[in-house]
Amino acid sequence: MSDIVLSVENIWKQYRLGVVGSGNIREDIARWWAGMRGKEDPTLKIGAINNRENLNSEYVWALREVSFEVKRGEVLGIIGKNGAGKSTLLKILSKVTTPTKGHIKTKGRIASLLEVGTGFHPELTGRENIFLNGAILGMDKPYIKSKLEEIVTFSGIGNYIDTPVKRYSSGMYVRLAFAVAAHLEPEILIIDEVLAVGDAEFQKKCLGKMQDVSGQGRTVLFVSHNMPIMSKLCQNGVLLKHGQVEIISHIENVIEKYNTEEADTTEMTIQKVTLDSFQKTPEELKNILTFLSVEFYEKRQNNVYATNEPIDFLIKLKNTKSLKNFNINVGINRIDDTPVGLSFNQADISLHSPSIFEVLLSLKEHNLSKGKYYINLSLSFGNHTDTGIEAQDIIVKVLFFEILYNDMAKKDMITVWSQSWGNINFQNTEIIKIN
């Protein structure tokens, strides 16, 4: 018996911009008659690409020639930029919409969580919607009853289970919808980005549940822009670009390809950014402490560093009044905007008059994995744990750099620090010049 539970065969999906359906009865009849005879849709126009920045046709192909297979128990990540066709593909797999051309073959029940509230009747209570969704999945009432308590406990909605779901917040909707989809044991579970609505604790529960589902021999298709989660959860991945399959491979290869393409339009060779020419509001100009420039202390080609190699930043600042003990807060993000670490660095100094000065920060023992990154910076006074912290200046995506491995043979032995959120270790905060 084949282990393939989902087969996507040459799927195409076309939309006509600005209208619902074909737009007129003649085209609708022509499309229907062609379908009855097993012929291709005569209204299609071949050649349009799903590039929403350059549309020169009233038709757009959301998907083109998409083909792949998913095995039983596999967790497949579907990755791509906004507009790449991910959600359209999931809607076709969930049978919310039909493909213009191509075929989907599945074995077993499919449960999907595509948008907040999908599959729920707003006038029914949470309890009633559990039974409704179970019935749609082909479950009988005794079986749904046996799962009811487990679903309610997992969702955490407790006393609200007999409240109409139209009264639920978006987070409650998602928690209940995921609990229903995961606990009624479909053979294929399809999850879109909607889990981002939930809080961190619930997201952790969801990821654990999806791993359990996979371990029980059921299949999961997962769409997310959070690459560390994709890396942790999925075995393989599909990268979509302009509605077409760019690569199908192990998830790490797909993520690397995605991150590389994300960085293609980013200038990685910039080594210094001057900020004193920025247009600032009168409120910002009143700040006591502001950035003037940020640069790499050591100039090197393409800003490339090895894993755990120190990265030094030279930051020029301007103060308009006397100050003492300010903070330079540094955030590191992957090129896909996933945050990987944050450091609060207190400069224990006193400046008694207005001045321009430079501070050297050294990023050490970071264990950043292979990939491309950028930094965000902010200035503040006070303890970062205080609720009354006062921000002075903030700049984002100010410098970009790339991490490479020293020894590729030891790649799997390196701690992938960038797959979790935490504090980055900055050392050697040092004032090196005061004008």
Backbone torsions as a table, in degrees:
resi	resn	phi	psi	omega
1	MET	NA	134.3	-178.2
2	SER	-69.9	143.7	176.9
3	ASP	-85.5	-3.0	-179.3
4	ILE	-76.2	118.6	179.6
5	VAL	-106.7	-13.4	178.9
6	LEU	-143.5	123.5	179.7
7	SER	-126.0	120.1	177.9
8	VAL	-104.9	118.0	-171.9
9	GLU	-119.0	102.3	172.0
10	ASN	52.0	55.9	-177.9
11	ILE	-82.1	131.2	172.1
12	TRP	-124.3	143.0	174.4
13	LYS	-140.1	123.2	-178.8
14	GLN	-116.3	140.2	172.6
15	TYR	-121.7	149.6	173.6
16	ARG	-103.6	123.9	-171.9
17	LEU	-69.4	134.8	170.3
18	GLY	82.3	3.5	-179.1
19	VAL	-136.7	165.2	172.8
20	VAL	-106.5	128.4	-177.8
21	GLY	73.6	-154.5	-177.2
22	SER	-78.6	-27.0	178.0
23	GLY	111.1	-23.2	175.6
24	ASN	-154.2	160.3	-175.0
25	ILE	-64.2	-36.7	-177.9
26	ARG	-59.7	-45.7	179.6
27	GLU	-68.3	-37.8	178.5
28	ASP	-61.6	-43.7	179.9
29	ILE	-66.2	-41.8	179.5
30	ALA	-62.1	-41.4	178.7
31	ARG	-64.8	-44.0	-180.0
32	TRP	-62.9	-44.5	-177.4
33	TRP	-66.8	-37.4	177.0
34	ALA	-65.5	-40.2	178.4
35	GLY	-64.4	-39.2	179.3
36	MET	-62.3	-32.4	-179.2
37	ARG	-93.7	3.0	-179.5
38	GLY	73.9	22.9	-178.7
39	LYS	-97.1	164.5	177.7
40	GLU	-71.1	148.1	178.2
41	ASP	-58.4	117.4	-176.6
42	PRO	-73.1	-10.3	-177.7
43	THR	-89.1	-4.7	-175.0
44	LEU	-73.0	147.1	173.9
45	LYS	-121.1	117.0	-176.7
46	ILE	-81.2	141.6	173.0
47	GLY	118.9	-25.2	179.2
48	ALA	-69.3	141.3	-179.2
49	ILE	-116.8	148.4	-178.9
50	ASN	-79.0	66.5	173.6
51	ASN	-114.8	99.8	-169.8
52	ARG	-74.1	-7.5	177.6
53	GLU	-86.1	-12.0	-176.3
54	ASN	-145.3	71.6	-178.3
55	LEU	-96.8	119.6	178.4
56	ASN	-122.1	22.1	-179.6
57	SER	-142.2	153.0	176.1
58	GLU	-77.9	-8.1	177.2
59	TYR	-109.2	148.5	176.1
60	VAL	-139.9	134.8	175.2
61	TRP	-88.7	109.7	176.2
62	ALA	-73.2	-31.6	176.6
63	LEU	-137.6	143.8	-179.9
64	ARG	-140.6	118.9	172.5
65	GLU	55.0	42.9	-179.2
66	VAL	-85.6	121.7	179.4
67	SER	-141.0	134.9	172.3
68	PHE	-169.8	167.7	178.5
69	GLU	-128.3	149.1	179.4
70	VAL	-126.6	132.0	-178.4
71	LYS	-89.3	161.4	176.4
72	ARG	-61.1	131.4	178.8
73	GLY	82.0	0.6	-179.2
74	GLU	-84.6	143.1	170.8
75	VAL	-107.5	111.3	-175.2
76	LEU	-105.5	125.2	175.6
77	GLY	-92.1	134.2	176.8
78	ILE	-112.7	118.0	-169.8
79	ILE	-121.7	148.6	176.5
80	GLY	166.7	161.2	177.4
81	LYS	-67.7	166.8	172.2
82	ASN	-57.9	131.7	-179.0
83	GLY	89.5	2.2	-178.8
84	ALA	-75.2	-18.0	179.2
85	GLY	111.9	9.0	-176.2
86	LYS	-62.0	-52.1	-177.3
87	SER	-66.3	-36.6	176.2
88	THR	-61.0	-42.6	178.9
89	LEU	-62.4	-43.2	-179.4
90	LEU	-65.9	-36.8	177.8
91	LYS	-64.8	-37.0	176.9
92	ILE	-68.0	-43.9	179.4
93	LEU	-64.1	-32.9	179.6
94	SER	-84.8	-2.1	179.9
95	LYS	65.5	26.7	171.7
96	VAL	-75.4	-34.2	174.9
97	THR	-137.4	167.8	-177.5
98	THR	-110.0	151.9	177.0
99	PRO	-74.6	151.1	174.3
100	THR	-68.9	-40.4	175.4
101	LYS	-142.9	155.9	177.0
102	GLY	101.3	178.4	-173.8
103	HIS	-138.8	148.9	172.7
104	ILE	-118.6	128.8	176.0
105	LYS	-118.8	127.3	-178.0
106	THR	-131.2	156.4	173.3
107	LYS	-123.0	111.6	177.4
108	GLY	102.7	176.2	-177.9
109	ARG	-74.7	147.5	176.9
110	ILE	-117.5	129.4	171.8
111	ALA	-118.2	135.4	-176.0
112	SER	-132.9	150.5	175.3
113	LEU	-130.8	94.5	-171.5
114	LEU	-102.6	-43.9	-178.4
115	GLU	-139.5	156.7	179.5
116	VAL	-58.7	122.2	176.9
117	GLY	89.8	-3.0	179.7
118	THR	-60.9	128.4	177.6
119	GLY	87.7	-3.7	178.6
120	PHE	-102.6	141.6	173.1
121	HIS	-93.2	120.6	-172.5
122	PRO	-61.5	-27.5	-177.1
123	GLU	-83.3	-15.3	-179.8
124	LEU	-87.4	155.1	177.9
125	THR	-75.1	170.1	176.1
126	GLY	-58.9	-43.4	179.2
127	ARG	-60.9	-45.9	-179.3
128	GLU	-64.5	-36.0	178.7
129	ASN	-70.1	-31.1	174.9
130	ILE	-60.7	-46.9	-179.9
131	PHE	-67.5	-37.3	178.7
132	LEU	-63.2	-47.3	-179.3
133	ASN	-66.2	-37.7	177.3
134	GLY	-62.5	-40.6	178.5
135	ALA	-64.0	-39.8	178.4
136	ILE	-61.9	-36.0	179.5
137	LEU	-78.8	-3.1	177.3
138	GLY	91.7	14.6	179.6
139	MET	-86.4	145.6	175.4
140	ASP	-86.4	165.5	-173.5
141	LYS	-62.1	-44.6	178.2
142	PRO	-57.9	-39.7	-179.8
143	TYR	-65.7	-44.6	179.1
144	ILE	-61.4	-40.5	178.0
145	LYS	-59.0	-39.9	-178.7
146	SER	-66.4	-23.2	-178.9
147	LYS	-98.8	-7.4	-170.7
148	LEU	-59.3	-50.7	-176.7
149	GLU	-62.8	-40.1	178.9
150	GLU	-63.7	-40.2	179.2
151	ILE	-65.3	-46.5	-178.3
152	VAL	-64.0	-42.2	-179.9
153	THR	-63.5	-44.6	-179.0
154	PHE	-64.5	-40.8	-177.1
155	SER	-70.2	-27.3	178.3
156	GLY	73.2	17.2	-178.2
157	ILE	-89.5	-11.2	169.0
158	GLY	46.6	-112.9	-173.8
159	ASN	-67.2	-9.7	-176.7
160	TYR	-92.1	5.6	-174.9
161	ILE	-64.3	-25.6	179.6
162	ASP	-102.9	19.2	174.9
163	THR	-98.3	138.7	176.2
164	PRO	-55.1	136.8	-173.6
165	VAL	-68.2	-14.5	175.9
166	LYS	-64.7	-17.1	178.0
167	ARG	-89.2	-5.9	-175.8
168	TYR	-77.1	150.0	168.8
169	SER	-74.8	167.7	179.2
170	SER	-62.0	-35.8	178.7
171	GLY	-65.7	-40.6	177.9
172	MET	-65.6	-41.1	176.4
173	TYR	-53.8	-51.6	-174.8
174	VAL	-66.0	-42.4	-178.5
175	ARG	-60.7	-45.4	-179.7
176	LEU	-69.6	-42.2	-178.5
177	ALA	-62.4	-42.3	179.0
178	PHE	-66.5	-42.8	-179.7
179	ALA	-59.2	-42.7	178.9
180	VAL	-64.1	-48.9	-176.0
181	ALA	-62.4	-38.6	-173.8
182	ALA	-82.7	-32.0	-172.6
183	HIS	-91.6	-13.6	178.0
184	LEU	-89.7	12.1	167.2
185	GLU	55.6	57.8	171.4
186	PRO	-74.5	155.6	177.1
187	GLU	-72.4	-29.1	-179.6
188	ILE	-130.2	124.3	179.4
189	LEU	-112.7	124.5	-177.6
190	ILE	-115.4	121.7	-175.0
191	ILE	-125.6	124.8	175.0
192	ASP	-93.7	-172.9	-174.2
193	GLU	-64.5	-2.7	-171.7
194	VAL	-59.3	-19.7	179.6
195	LEU	-63.2	-16.3	177.0
196	ALA	-64.9	-17.8	179.2
197	VAL	-70.1	-32.8	-176.8
198	GLY	-72.7	164.9	177.6
199	ASP	-78.4	173.7	-173.6
200	ALA	-61.8	-39.4	-178.8
201	GLU	-64.1	-42.5	-179.5
202	PHE	-70.4	-37.4	176.7
203	GLN	-58.9	-40.1	178.8
204	LYS	-63.5	-41.7	177.0
205	LYS	-62.1	-41.3	-179.3
206	CYS	-63.4	-44.3	-179.5
207	LEU	-63.3	-40.8	176.8
208	GLY	-62.8	-40.4	179.5
209	LYS	-65.8	-40.5	179.3
210	MET	-65.0	-35.7	175.5
211	GLN	-65.7	-39.1	176.7
212	ASP	-63.6	-42.8	179.2
213	VAL	-59.1	-44.0	178.8
214	SER	-64.6	-40.3	180.0
215	GLY	-65.1	-21.9	178.4
216	GLN	-87.6	7.6	176.9
217	GLY	89.0	8.0	177.3
218	ARG	-97.2	160.7	-170.7
219	THR	-105.7	141.6	179.8
220	VAL	-126.4	131.8	169.4
221	LEU	-112.3	126.4	-169.3
222	PHE	-131.5	127.4	175.7
223	VAL	-111.2	130.2	177.1
224	SER	-160.9	154.9	171.7
225	HIS	-96.1	0.0	-179.6
226	ASN	-90.0	98.7	-173.7
227	MET	-67.3	-38.4	176.1
228	PRO	-59.2	-39.4	177.6
229	ILE	-66.5	-42.9	178.3
230	MET	-59.2	-43.3	-179.0
231	SER	-63.2	-38.4	-177.7
232	LYS	-74.7	-35.8	-170.3
233	LEU	-92.3	-38.3	-168.2
234	CYS	-97.0	150.0	172.3
235	GLN	-90.9	-44.9	-177.7
236	ASN	-126.9	167.0	-178.3
237	GLY	-145.5	158.9	173.4
238	VAL	-123.4	126.6	176.5
239	LEU	-102.6	120.8	177.1
240	LEU	-101.4	140.6	176.8
241	LYS	-143.7	120.9	-178.1
242	HIS	53.2	37.7	176.0
243	GLY	81.4	3.0	-179.3
244	GLN	-118.5	156.4	177.7
245	VAL	-77.2	119.8	178.7
246	GLU	-87.7	-41.3	-179.6
247	ILE	-159.4	143.0	170.9
248	ILE	-124.2	118.3	-174.0
249	SER	-164.7	-173.3	172.1
250	HIS	-57.6	146.3	-171.3
251	ILE	-58.1	-36.1	-179.2
252	GLU	-65.7	-37.0	177.6
253	ASN	-66.9	-39.5	-179.7
254	VAL	-67.5	-42.5	179.0
255	ILE	-63.5	-42.0	179.3
256	GLU	-62.2	-42.2	177.7
257	LYS	-63.1	-43.1	179.2
258	TYR	-62.7	-46.5	-179.4
259	ASN	-64.6	-37.0	178.4
260	THR	-63.9	-43.4	-179.9
261	GLU	-69.4	-34.5	176.4
262	GLU	-62.0	-33.7	-176.3
263	ALA	-84.9	-9.3	-176.0
264	ASP	-58.9	-34.5	-177.9
265	THR	-92.7	4.3	-178.7
266	THR	-100.6	133.7	178.6
267	GLU	-77.8	102.6	-176.3
268	MET	-86.9	-10.6	-174.3
269	THR	-90.5	-7.9	178.9
270	ILE	-64.0	128.1	-177.0
271	GLN	-114.6	-7.6	177.9
272	LYS	-150.1	136.1	176.1
273	VAL	-122.8	122.2	177.6
274	THR	-95.4	129.7	-170.2
275	LEU	-112.3	-4.8	-175.1
276	ASP	-74.7	-8.8	176.7
277	SER	-93.0	-2.0	179.7
278	PHE	-63.1	142.8	173.8
279	GLN	-77.6	121.8	-177.7
280	LYS	-122.0	149.8	179.6
281	THR	-74.4	159.6	176.6
282	PRO	-55.1	-34.8	179.0
283	GLU	-64.1	-41.7	-179.5
284	GLU	-67.5	-35.6	-179.6
285	LEU	-66.6	-20.2	178.9
286	LYS	-80.4	-8.5	-178.6
287	ASN	-63.4	144.0	-177.9
288	ILE	-71.2	-32.5	-172.9
289	LEU	-132.9	128.3	-178.2
290	THR	-139.9	158.8	175.3
291	PHE	-79.5	144.2	170.2
292	LEU	-113.5	-40.5	176.9
293	SER	-160.0	159.1	176.2
294	VAL	-138.1	136.3	179.9
295	GLU	-152.2	159.9	171.3
296	PHE	-73.9	131.9	-177.0
297	TYR	-68.6	-36.8	177.0
298	GLU	-106.3	121.2	-179.3
299	LYS	-83.6	127.3	177.2
300	ARG	-146.9	158.5	-174.6
301	GLN	-64.3	128.5	175.5
302	ASN	59.5	16.0	176.3
303	ASN	53.1	47.3	-176.8
304	VAL	-99.3	132.7	179.2
305	TYR	-131.5	158.3	175.5
306	ALA	-90.2	161.1	177.9
307	THR	-57.7	130.9	179.5
308	ASN	67.2	9.3	172.3
309	GLU	-78.3	131.2	-179.2
310	PRO	-58.1	141.1	176.0
311	ILE	-120.7	119.1	-175.4
312	ASP	-104.7	133.7	177.8
313	PHE	-116.6	134.3	175.3
314	LEU	-106.5	120.8	-173.9
315	ILE	-118.4	123.3	178.0
316	LYS	-98.0	131.5	-175.5
317	LEU	-127.6	159.8	177.2
318	LYS	-133.0	129.1	174.3
319	ASN	-114.9	141.4	-177.6
320	THR	-101.6	-12.0	177.8
321	LYS	-139.8	169.6	175.9
322	SER	-64.0	145.1	-178.8
323	LEU	-150.6	166.3	-179.5
324	LYS	-152.8	138.8	172.1
325	ASN	55.6	65.5	175.0
326	PHE	-96.6	167.8	-178.9
327	ASN	-114.8	137.1	167.9
328	ILE	-108.4	113.0	-175.6
329	ASN	-102.9	125.1	-173.8
330	VAL	-120.1	126.6	174.7
331	GLY	-114.1	140.1	176.5
332	ILE	-113.3	128.6	176.4
333	ASN	-123.4	147.8	169.7
334	ARG	-69.9	167.3	-176.1
335	ILE	-64.0	-21.0	178.1
336	ASP	-88.7	12.8	177.7
337	ASP	78.4	7.0	175.8
338	THR	-73.0	122.5	178.5
339	PRO	-72.2	138.1	-179.4
340	VAL	-121.0	-14.3	179.3
341	GLY	-178.0	161.0	-177.3
342	LEU	-146.4	137.0	-180.0
343	SER	-131.9	132.6	175.6
344	PHE	-107.3	115.9	-172.6
345	ASN	-118.2	114.3	-178.3
346	GLN	-91.9	126.7	175.7
347	ALA	-94.5	107.6	-176.0
348	ASP	-87.1	78.5	-177.0
349	ILE	-137.8	167.5	175.3
350	SER	-129.7	129.3	175.1
351	LEU	-121.6	120.1	-171.0
352	HIS	-94.5	-6.2	-179.1
353	SER	-148.8	163.8	177.4
354	PRO	-57.2	139.3	-176.8
355	SER	-161.8	168.7	171.2
356	ILE	-118.8	127.6	-176.0
357	PHE	-144.2	166.3	-177.8
358	GLU	-122.5	145.3	179.2
359	VAL	-125.7	134.8	178.3
360	LEU	-103.5	123.0	175.7
361	LEU	-114.5	136.4	179.0
362	SER	-117.5	120.8	177.2
363	LEU	-88.0	111.4	-175.8
364	LYS	-125.9	156.2	175.3
365	GLU	51.0	44.7	-174.6
366	HIS	-87.5	-26.9	-179.5
367	ASN	54.8	31.4	176.7
368	LEU	-67.0	136.5	-178.7
369	SER	-79.4	170.0	180.0
370	LYS	-56.9	132.4	179.9
371	GLY	155.1	-176.1	-178.3
372	LYS	-113.3	142.9	-170.8
373	TYR	-138.8	164.6	169.5
374	TYR	-139.6	165.3	-178.7
375	ILE	-116.4	148.2	170.1
376	ASN	-116.3	145.6	-177.4
377	LEU	-132.8	146.6	171.5
378	SER	-147.5	157.4	177.6
379	LEU	-117.7	142.2	-179.7
380	SER	-157.3	167.5	172.5
381	PHE	-116.0	153.4	176.1
382	GLY	92.5	172.8	179.0
383	ASN	-76.0	134.7	-176.2
384	HIS	-67.0	-13.9	176.8
385	THR	-86.1	-8.5	179.5
386	ASP	-77.8	145.7	177.4
387	THR	-75.2	-20.1	-176.2
388	GLY	-98.6	25.0	-179.8
389	ILE	-59.4	139.0	-175.3
390	GLU	-109.1	110.5	178.7
391	ALA	-78.3	138.0	-179.2
392	GLN	-105.4	-42.0	-178.7
393	ASP	-157.7	144.9	-178.2
394	ILE	-137.2	132.7	174.0
395	ILE	-134.9	141.6	-176.1
396	VAL	-124.6	152.0	179.4
397	LYS	49.8	52.2	-171.4
398	VAL	-88.5	-35.5	177.0
399	LEU	-141.7	146.4	-177.6
400	PHE	-118.6	144.9	177.5
401	PHE	-149.4	167.6	-177.9
402	GLU	-128.0	140.1	176.7
403	ILE	-105.5	128.8	174.0
404	LEU	-122.1	157.6	-179.9
405	TYR	-84.8	143.1	175.3
406	ASN	-67.6	-43.9	-176.3
407	ASP	-130.5	104.5	-176.2
408	MET	-61.2	-27.0	-179.6
409	ALA	-67.2	-21.7	-179.2
410	LYS	-101.8	15.0	-174.8
411	LYS	-54.7	-45.9	-174.7
412	ASP	-72.0	-11.8	-178.5
413	MET	-90.1	-9.9	-176.0
414	ILE	-85.2	133.7	176.7
415	THR	-65.7	124.1	-179.3
416	VAL	-87.3	84.5	-174.1
417	TRP	-67.7	-25.7	-173.6
418	SER	-76.8	0.5	179.0
419	GLN	-92.7	9.5	175.3
420	SER	-145.6	159.5	-179.5
421	TRP	-88.9	134.9	178.5
422	GLY	-172.7	-174.6	-179.9
423	ASN	-84.3	132.9	175.0
424	ILE	-91.3	141.1	-173.7
425	ASN	-89.8	99.7	172.2
426	PHE	-96.7	138.1	179.4
427	GLN	-131.5	174.4	173.9
428	ASN	57.1	47.2	171.0
429	THR	-66.3	119.0	-170.0
430	GLU	-145.2	129.9	171.2
431	ILE	-82.9	120.8	-176.5
432	ILE	-108.2	-8.5	-179.6
433	LYS	-162.1	136.0	173.3
434	ILE	-130.7	125.4	178.8
435	ASN	-89.5	NA	NA
